[in-house]
Amino acid sequence: MDIKWNQLLLVASASVVVAVVVSALFALGVRLITNAQHAVPGARKGKAADMRKEILSRVFAYLSFLVSAAVLSLFLLGILFSNDKGVKAAIGAFFGIQ
């Protein structure tokens, strides 16, 4: 059995980078949703600054969640549809697919 160390390092580093990016984007989305919730009482009183803060926070929070899901999906699809038969076999064995 021959281990391809370059490919192992590439996959490991890509996995770490994707994990950090997805976690950071999701955490940013949670923070922005929290900021939007804190602006709701002022927005209900008709304060324009709080209305603007609530709307922008929610829009950017949802965009952050969307980008986070897209990055994770693209990474997983890239692994699933790679040309390496070893990767496909490992994923298939994990999910019980022949």
C-alpha positions as CSV (number, residue, x, y, z in Angstrom):
1,M,0.0,0.0,0.0
2,D,1.4,3.3,-1.1
3,I,0.3,6.5,0.7
4,K,0.2,9.6,-1.5
5,W,1.4,12.1,1.1
6,N,0.9,15.2,-1.1
7,Q,-2.8,14.3,-1.8
8,L,-3.3,13.5,1.9
9,L,-1.9,16.9,2.9
10,L,-4.0,18.7,0.3
11,V,-7.2,17.1,1.4
12,A,-6.4,17.6,5.1
13,S,-5.6,21.3,4.6
14,A,-8.6,21.9,2.4
15,S,-10.8,20.3,5.1
16,V,-9.4,22.5,7.8
17,V,-9.8,25.7,5.7
18,V,-13.4,24.8,4.7
19,A,-14.2,24.0,8.4
20,V,-12.9,27.4,9.5
21,V,-14.6,29.3,6.8
22,V,-18.0,27.6,7.3
23,S,-17.8,28.0,11.1
24,A,-16.8,31.7,10.8
25,L,-19.6,32.5,8.4
26,F,-22.2,30.7,10.5
27,A,-21.0,32.5,13.6
28,L,-21.2,35.8,11.8
29,G,-24.7,35.0,10.8
30,V,-25.7,34.2,14.3
31,R,-24.2,37.4,15.6
32,L,-26.0,39.5,12.9
33,I,-29.3,37.9,13.8
34,T,-28.7,38.7,17.4
35,N,-28.0,42.3,16.5
36,A,-31.2,42.4,14.5
37,Q,-33.2,41.1,17.4
38,H,-31.7,43.8,19.7
39,A,-32.8,46.5,17.2
40,V,-36.5,45.4,17.1
41,P,-37.8,47.4,20.1
42,G,-36.4,50.7,18.6
43,A,-37.7,49.8,15.2
44,R,-41.2,49.2,16.6
45,K,-41.1,52.7,18.0
46,G,-40.4,54.1,14.6
47,K,-36.7,54.9,14.9
48,A,-35.3,55.0,11.4
49,A,-31.8,54.1,12.5
50,D,-33.0,51.0,14.3
51,M,-35.2,50.0,11.4
52,R,-32.2,50.3,9.0
53,K,-30.0,48.3,11.5
54,E,-32.5,45.5,11.8
55,I,-33.1,45.2,8.0
56,L,-29.4,45.2,7.1
57,S,-28.4,42.8,9.9
58,R,-31.1,40.3,8.9
59,V,-30.1,40.5,5.2
60,F,-26.4,40.0,5.8
61,A,-27.1,37.3,8.3
62,Y,-29.2,35.3,5.8
63,L,-26.5,35.9,3.1
64,S,-23.9,34.6,5.6
65,F,-25.9,31.5,6.2
66,L,-26.4,31.0,2.5
67,V,-22.7,31.4,1.7
68,S,-21.8,29.1,4.5
69,A,-24.1,26.4,3.2
70,A,-22.9,26.9,-0.4
71,V,-19.2,26.5,0.6
72,L,-19.9,23.3,2.5
73,S,-22.1,21.9,-0.3
74,L,-19.4,22.7,-2.9
75,F,-16.7,21.0,-0.8
76,L,-18.8,17.9,-0.3
77,L,-19.9,17.7,-3.9
78,G,-16.2,18.2,-5.0
79,I,-15.3,15.2,-2.9
80,L,-18.2,13.1,-4.0
81,F,-17.7,13.7,-7.7
82,S,-13.9,13.6,-7.8
83,N,-12.2,11.3,-10.3
84,D,-10.3,9.5,-7.5
85,K,-11.9,6.0,-7.1
86,G,-10.4,5.6,-3.7
87,V,-12.3,8.7,-2.4
88,K,-15.6,7.5,-4.0
89,A,-15.1,4.0,-2.5
90,A,-14.4,5.5,1.0
91,I,-17.5,7.7,0.8
92,G,-19.6,4.9,-0.5
93,A,-18.5,2.6,2.3
94,F,-19.3,5.2,4.9
95,F,-22.8,5.7,3.6
96,G,-23.3,2.0,2.7
97,I,-23.5,2.6,-1.0
98,Q,-21.9,0.1,-3.4
